[in-house]
Amino acid sequence: MPPQKPSYTPYIIFGLILLIVVGVGIYLIASRNSSTATATNTDVTDNTFTPFGRVPQPVTNNGTAYNQASATSTRNSPMVVPTLRLLSNTPVGGYGASTTASTTIVRWVDRGRGNIFEAHGDNSAVVTISNTVVPKIVSSVWNKDLTAFVSTTFTDNAPGFATLFAEIRARVLPKVATSTTSNKTASTTSKGLNSSDITGSSVIVDSIQQTPAELKGKNLPTNIITYATSPKKDKIFFIVNSNGYGVGYTATFDGRSMTQIFNTPITQINAEWPEENTITLTTKGSASYGGFLYFISPKTGSWKKIIGPILGLSTKVSRDAKYVLASSAEKDSLTTAIYAVSSQKYTSAVIKTLADKCVWGNFNLNMIYCAAPAQPVSGLYPDDWYRGILSGADKIWQINATSGEIHLVTSIVDQSDRVIDAFNLGLDPKDEFLFFMNKNDLSLWSFDLVTSKVQ
C-alpha cells in the first residue's frame, strides 16, 4: 500500500484566519489614528480664554462681513451666546442699541481712545467699526440707526468738558489694486454708515489694516449743561449755561437748526425726552436739598411742575409720560416709588434703589427694569453713591407700574466674575435685551430677556 501524502488543509485555514485577524487589527489602528488627528485639528483653533462668550476685541474686522441683512449667515460663531454677556471689559463711554428683523445690534464707544465696536445678539463676535482716536469720551447718546452720537468729552480747558457730534462714515481709501486683476482699482466713498452698509472686509493700505469706517464730527455749542435725544432719536435737546442762566434749545441730532425754547436761572439740572411732546427736567439730587421734576413742552417751552420739593430726588419718566419712578432720601437710606401723573398718587416700588439705576420699557411701556443692591447699604443718598463712596452687589428686578407685580430678572453675581453696581441701563426697541454698565469698572454688559423668559 503506497504511503499517503500529508494534508496541508489545516495549515491553509490557520494562515487565512491569521491574515484576517492581522488585517482587522491594522484597520482599527488606522481608524483610531485618523479620528485622533481630526479631533486634534479641531481643538487647536483657539486657546484664548473668553469668559461669557466674548471674543477678544479685534483691531479690525479681519475680513468678516457684518451687514445686518446677512448677520446670521456671515457672523455665526461656534460659541454659545450666554444670557448674561460681557460686551466690553474696558471702560465704555456710552452705547446705543437697535433692532432689525433678525437680531439686536449694540454699538459702543471706548472711553479711552474713542474706538467704535459692534456686537449682535445672535452671535458672540465683537467687531471694530472705527479706530479713529477721540480720547476721553465720558458719555454718549446715539441716533436711531446707530450711525451717529452726541458725546461729552473731557478736555484740559475750562470748564473741562466739551460736547461733540460724531458720525460714523465709510472710510475714504486710496485706490489700490485688487488681488485678482492688477489693472482694476477699488475705492470707498464717504457716506453715512450703518450696519447694512458695511458689506466688505477691511482694506490694507501701506501695510496697515484699516477699519471700514472712521469718525467725522464737530463741536456743539460750548458750556452745554445737559442734553437728551428725542423718542425718535432724530432730534436733540440741550441746555447751555449762558452768563449763569440755562438756555434751552431743540435742534436736529447733529446740532443744526437750533431753536431756543426757554431760559431759566436753574443750571444744576438733568434732562430727559421720554415722549415726543414732553421734555423732563429734574434738579440734581442731594439729600440736603429739595428736588423738583418739571415737564416742558418742546414746542412752546412752557413749564409744569410735577413733583417737589423732595429731598434727594432723582427720577425716570415712562415713555408715555404717564408714570414717574422717583427715589428720595431717607435717614441713612432711600425710598423708591411710582408716581401716577394723572392721579398724582404714589405707589411703593417695593425695592429700594436710585432712579438712576432704572429704565422704562420701550415696547412694554408700563414695565420698569431696576438694579438694586442684594443687601441694603447704609449711607447718604444719592450723594454718597454719586461720589463713589457707596457700592453694592446688584440684582435686576422687573416692576409692572400698572399692576404692581415685581419679578427677579437675575442675580447678577451668580452669573458674573465680579461685583456689579449697575447703572446707565438701556433696552433695545423691542425690549429683548437689557444693557447696563458696571459703575465699578465701566464695563458694558447685556442680558437676554427672551432666552431668560423675562418679558
VEXTIFI-323702 format. One record per residue (C-alpha): x, z, y; residue in three letters. Coordinates in steps of 0.1 Angstrom, whole numbers, plus 5000, padded with zeros to 4 digits. Layout:
N
      X      Z      Y   res
      X      Z      Y   ALA
...
! end
This chain:
455
      X      Z      Y   res
   5000   5000   5000   MET
   5016   4989   5033   PRO
   5023   5016   5059   PRO
   4997   5020   5087   GLN
   5006   5012   5123   LYS
   5004   5042   5147   PRO
   4973   5042   5171   SER
   4980   5042   5208   TYR
   4944   5046   5219   THR
   4946   5084   5228   PRO
   4977   5078   5249   TYR
   4960   5050   5268   ILE
   4929   5071   5275   ILE
   4950   5100   5287   PHE
   4970   5077   5310   GLY
   4939   5064   5325   LEU
   4925   5099   5332   ILE
   4958   5109   5348   LEU
   4957   5079   5371   LEU
   4921   5086   5381   ILE
   4930   5123   5389   VAL
   4960   5113   5410   VAL
   4941   5087   5429   GLY
   4913   5111   5438   VAL
   4939   5136   5450   GLY
   4956   5111   5472   ILE
   4922   5101   5487   TYR
   4912   5137   5495   LEU
   4946   5144   5512   ILE
   4944   5113   5533   ALA
   4909   5121   5544   SER
   4918   5156   5554   ARG
   4948   5144   5575   ASN
   4926   5118   5592   SER
   4900   5145   5601   SER
   4927   5168   5614   THR
   4942   5141   5636   ALA
   4908   5133   5651   THR
   4900   5169   5659   ALA
   4934   5174   5675   THR
   4930   5144   5697   ASN
   4896   5156   5709   THR
   4907   5192   5716   ASP
   4936   5184   5739   VAL
   4916   5166   5766   THR
   4915   5196   5789   ASP
   4932   5230   5786   ASN
   4922   5242   5821   THR
   4901   5274   5823   PHE
   4869   5266   5841   THR
   4846   5296   5845   PRO
   4809   5288   5847   PHE
   4814   5251   5841   GLY
   4832   5244   5874   ARG
   4859   5219   5870   VAL
   4890   5222   5893   PRO
   4883   5207   5927   GLN
   4900   5173   5928   PRO
   4918   5160   5958   VAL
   4900   5127   5954   THR
   4871   5113   5933   ASN
   4896   5099   5908   ASN
   4875   5068   5903   GLY
   4843   5085   5895   THR
   4812   5067   5907   ALA
   4788   5092   5922   TYR
   4759   5074   5938   ASN
   4726   5092   5934   GLN
   4709   5063   5916   ALA
   4734   5064   5887   SER
   4741   5101   5887   ALA
   4730   5106   5851   THR
   4749   5077   5836   SER
   4782   5079   5856   THR
   4786   5116   5862   ARG
   4778   5131   5829   ASN
   4802   5159   5818   SER
   4806   5172   5783   PRO
   4805   5207   5798   MET
   4771   5225   5798   VAL
   4760   5234   5833   VAL
   4753   5271   5834   PRO
   4723   5287   5850   THR
   4745   5307   5874   LEU
   4772   5284   5886   ARG
   4803   5289   5908   LEU
   4804   5259   5930   LEU
   4834   5268   5952   SER
   4858   5296   5946   ASN
   4875   5290   5980   THR
   4858   5301   6013   PRO
   4829   5279   6024   VAL
   4818   5271   6060   GLY
   4782   5263   6052   GLY
   4763   5239   6029   TYR
   4733   5217   6026   GLY
   4710   5207   5997   ALA
   4689   5177   5990   SER
   4668   5163   5961   THR
   4665   5129   5945   THR
   4641   5117   5918   ALA
   4666   5126   5891   SER
   4688   5155   5904   THR
   4696   5180   5931   THR
   4726   5174   5953   ILE
   4746   5200   5973   VAL
   4774   5194   5998   ARG
   4796   5220   6014   TRP
   4825   5222   6038   VAL
   4857   5240   6031   ASP
   4861   5268   6056   ARG
   4899   5264   6060   GLY
   4905   5226   6060   ARG
   4871   5211   6065   GLY
   4871   5190   6033   ASN
   4836   5180   6021   ILE
   4827   5185   5985   PHE
   4796   5175   5965   GLU
   4780   5186   5932   ALA
   4749   5176   5913   HIS
   4726   5198   5895   GLY
   4727   5179   5862   ASP
   4764   5179   5855   ASN
   4795   5201   5862   SER
   4815   5176   5882   ALA
   4827   5186   5917   VAL
   4838   5156   5939   VAL
   4857   5154   5971   THR
   4838   5133   5996   ILE
   4862   5137   6026   SER
   4896   5153   6032   ASN
   4896   5149   6070   THR
   4912   5181   6084   VAL
   4887   5200   6106   VAL
   4901   5236   6104   PRO
   4884   5270   6108   LYS
   4847   5260   6103   ILE
   4827   5292   6103   VAL
   4792   5280   6096   SER
   4772   5247   6094   SER
   4737   5233   6092   VAL
   4730   5199   6076   TRP
   4706   5170   6082   ASN
   4681   5158   6055   LYS
   4703   5133   6037   ASP
   4735   5153   6039   LEU
   4753   5127   6060   THR
   4760   5149   6090   ALA
   4762   5186   6100   PHE
   4765   5208   6131   VAL
   4791   5235   6128   SER
   4806   5265   6145   THR
   4844   5262   6146   THR
   4868   5289   6156   PHE
   4892   5279   6184   THR
   4921   5295   6202   ASP
   4904   5290   6235   ASN
   4878   5312   6252   ALA
   4851   5321   6242   PRO
   4867   5315   6208   GLY
   4841   5292   6192   PHE
   4831   5256   6196   ALA
   4801   5237   6183   THR
   4807   5203   6167   LEU
   4786   5175   6154   PHE
   4803   5157   6124   ALA
   4792   5127   6105   GLU
   4803   5116   6071   ILE
   4813   5080   6074   ARG
   4827   5055   6049   ALA
   4865   5053   6054   ARG
   4878   5022   6072   VAL
   4906   5010   6049   LEU
   4933   4983   6055   PRO
   4928   4952   6035   LYS
   4945   4955   6001   VAL
   4949   4931   5972   ALA
   4926   4936   5943   THR
   4941   4943   5909   SER
   4926   4912   5893   THR
   4931   4884   5919   THR
   4960   4886   5943   SER
   4946   4862   5969   ASN
   4914   4883   5974   LYS
   4912   4913   5997   THR
   4890   4944   5998   ALA
   4879   4965   6027   SER
   4854   4991   6037   THR
   4833   4990   6068   THR
   4824   5021   6089   SER
   4788   5033   6085   LYS
   4768   5065   6078   GLY
   4775   5076   6043   LEU
   4752   5093   6018   ASN
   4754   5097   5981   SER
   4737   5064   5973   SER
   4763   5046   5995   ASP
   4793   5058   5975   ILE
   4795   5035   5945   THR
   4832   5026   5942   GLY
   4863   5045   5934   SER
   4889   5057   5959   SER
   4915   5032   5970   VAL
   4953   5037   5970   ILE
   4969   5028   6003   VAL
   5006   5031   6008   ASP
   5008   5051   5975   SER
   4984   5077   5989   ILE
   4950   5080   5973   GLN
   4922   5082   5999   GLN
   4888   5097   5997   THR
   4859   5073   6001   PRO
   4847   5090   6034   ALA
   4860   5107   6065   GLU
   4845   5128   6092   LEU
   4838   5114   6127   LYS
   4823   5136   6153   GLY
   4822   5151   6188   LYS
   4819   5184   6207   ASN
   4785   5196   6216   LEU
   4779   5215   6249   PRO
   4802   5245   6253   THR
   4790   5281   6252   ASN
   4763   5275   6226   ILE
   4750   5309   6215   ILE
   4728   5299   6186   THR
   4713   5268   6170   TYR
   4688   5257   6143   ALA
   4676   5225   6127   THR
   4640   5213   6128   SER
   4620   5214   6095   PRO
   4626   5176   6090   LYS
   4663   5182   6098   LYS
   4663   5153   6123   ASP
   4665   5175   6155   LYS
   4684   5205   6166   ILE
   4675   5234   6189   PHE
   4703   5253   6207   PHE
   4708   5279   6235   ILE
   4736   5276   6260   VAL
   4750   5306   6279   ASN
   4749   5293   6315   SER
   4761   5319   6340   ASN
   4747   5348   6320   GLY
   4713   5331   6312   TYR
   4703   5315   6279   GLY
   4691   5279   6285   VAL
   4672   5264   6255   GLY
   4674   5227   6246   TYR
   4660   5204   6219   THR
   4679   5173   6210   ALA
   4684   5147   6183   THR
   4706   5160   6155   PHE
   4738   5145   6170   ASP
   4731   5163   6203   GLY
   4718   5133   6223   ARG
   4685   5131   6242   SER
   4687   5168   6253   MET
   4655   5183   6268   THR
   4656   5217   6284   GLN
   4625   5237   6274   ILE
   4632   5272   6289   PHE
   4657   5297   6303   ASN
   4659   5334   6297   THR
   4681   5364   6306   PRO
   4683   5372   6268   ILE
   4716   5360   6254   THR
   4721   5382   6222   GLN
   4697   5362   6200   ILE
   4693   5343   6167   ASN
   4672   5312   6163   ALA
   4653   5295   6135   GLU
   4630   5264   6135   TRP
   4608   5270   6104   PRO
   4577   5250   6114   GLU
   4575   5218   6134   GLU
   4557   5234   6163   ASN
   4574   5268   6161   THR
   4609   5279   6171   ILE
   4616   5316   6165   THR
   4640   5338   6184   LEU
   4650   5373   6172   THR
   4671   5396   6192   THR
   4703   5405   6174   LYS
   4697   5436   6153   GLY
   4711   5470   6159   SER
   4700   5504   6147   ALA
   4705   5517   6183   SER
   4681   5492   6200   TYR
   4646   5480   6196   GLY
   4645   5443   6185   GLY
   4619   5416   6192   PHE
   4607   5385   6175   LEU
   4592   5356   6196   TYR
   4576   5323   6187   PHE
   4584   5294   6211   ILE
   4568   5260   6214   SER
   4594   5233   6212   PRO
   4571   5211   6234   LYS
   4562   5234   6262   THR
   4588   5262   6259   GLY
   4561   5288   6261   SER
   4569   5322   6245   TRP
   4547   5345   6224   LYS
   4558   5380   6213   LYS
   4552   5385   6175   ILE
   4570   5418   6166   ILE
   4587   5445   6186   GLY
   4602   5467   6197   PRO
   4616   5478   6162   ILE
   4650   5494   6156   LEU
   4674   5473   6137   GLY
   4651   5444   6134   LEU
   4661   5412   6115   SER
   4636   5385   6104   THR
   4629   5354   6083   LYS
   4598   5334   6091   VAL
   4580   5314   6064   SER
   4580   5275   6066   ARG
   4543   5275   6078   ASP
   4550   5304   6103   ALA
   4522   5324   6087   LYS
   4544   5353   6075   TYR
   4574   5371   6086   VAL
   4598   5390   6064   LEU
   4611   5418   6086   ALA
   4637   5445   6079   SER
   4643   5475   6101   SER
   4665   5506   6103   ALA
   4656   5540   6088   GLU
   4678   5571   6086   LYS
   4708   5560   6065   ASP
   4687   5533   6050   SER
   4663   5504   6059   LEU
   4628   5493   6051   THR
   4616   5458   6044   THR
   4580   5445   6049   ALA
   4560   5413   6051   ILE
   4541   5408   6083   TYR
   4510   5385   6083   ALA
   4509   5368   6118   VAL
   4472   5361   6119   SER
   4460   5396   6108   SER
   4490   5414   6124   GLN
   4493   5436   6093   LYS
   4524   5448   6074   TYR
   4527   5449   6036   THR
   4556   5466   6018   SER
   4581   5441   6002   ALA
   4589   5469   5976   VAL
   4626   5460   5976   ILE
   4648   5473   6004   LYS
   4671   5446   6018   THR
   4680   5429   6050   LEU
   4660   5398   6060   ALA
   4694   5381   6065   ASP
   4697   5382   6026   LYS
   4664   5363   6020   CYS
   4650   5328   6022   VAL
   4614   5314   6021   TRP
   4604   5287   5998   GLY
   4604   5250   6009   ASN
   4579   5239   5983   PHE
   4562   5272   5974   ASN
   4556   5284   6010   LEU
   4544   5319   6001   ASN
   4575   5327   5979   MET
   4605   5347   5991   ILE
   4638   5350   5974   TYR
   4659   5380   5983   CYS
   4692   5395   5973   ALA
   4691   5433   5972   ALA
   4716   5459   5960   PRO
   4711   5472   5925   ALA
   4718   5507   5937   GLN
   4709   5518   5973   PRO
   4739   5521   5996   VAL
   4735   5546   6025   SER
   4746   5535   6059   GLY
   4737   5524   6094   LEU
   4716   5493   6090   TYR
   4721   5465   6099   PRO
   4752   5474   6119   ASP
   4774   5486   6090   ASP
   4766   5455   6069   TRP
   4774   5431   6098   TYR
   4807   5449   6103   ARG
   4816   5447   6066   GLY
   4816   5484   6061   ILE
   4788   5483   6035   LEU
   4786   5461   6005   SER
   4766   5462   5973   GLY
   4763   5445   5939   ALA
   4731   5424   5943   ASP
   4702   5413   5921   LYS
   4680   5384   5931   ILE
   4642   5390   5934   TRP
   4612   5368   5939   GLN
   4583   5380   5960   ILE
   4549   5364   5964   ASN
   4538   5371   6000   ALA
   4501   5364   5992   THR
   4497   5385   5960   SER
   4525   5410   5965   GLY
   4538   5402   5930   GLU
   4576   5408   5925   ILE
   4598   5395   5898   HIS
   4635   5399   5890   LEU
   4652   5365   5891   VAL
   4687   5375   5879   THR
   4710   5404   5878   SER
   4740   5385   5892   ILE
   4767   5409   5880   VAL
   4757   5403   5843   ASP
   4765   5366   5846   GLN
   4794   5366   5871   SER
   4830   5377   5871   ASP
   4828   5396   5903   ARG
   4807   5418   5926   VAL
   4784   5396   5947   ILE
   4770   5406   5981   ASP
   4748   5376   5986   ALA
   4739   5361   6020   PHE
   4731   5327   6035   ASN
   4705   5320   6008   LEU
   4690   5285   6007   GLY
   4668   5263   5985   LEU
   4666   5225   5978   ASP
   4634   5208   5989   PRO
   4617   5213   5955   LYS
   4628   5249   5951   ASP
   4646   5241   5919   GLU
   4679   5256   5928   PHE
   4688   5287   5948   LEU
   4721   5287   5967   PHE
   4739   5316   5982   PHE
   4773   5327   5994   MET
   4792   5358   5985   ASN
   4800   5379   6016   LYS
   4830   5395   5999   ASN
   4849   5363   5994   ASP
   4828   5335   6010   LEU
   4825   5317   5976   SER
   4794   5294   5970   LEU
   4770   5297   5941   TRP
   4739   5281   5927   SER
   4712   5294   5904   PHE
   4690   5271   5884   ASP
   4654   5283   5888   LEU
   4640   5257   5864   VAL
   4660   5264   5833   THR
   4656   5302   5840   SER
   4618   5295   5842   LYS
   4615   5311   5877   VAL
   4591   5291   5898   GLN
! end
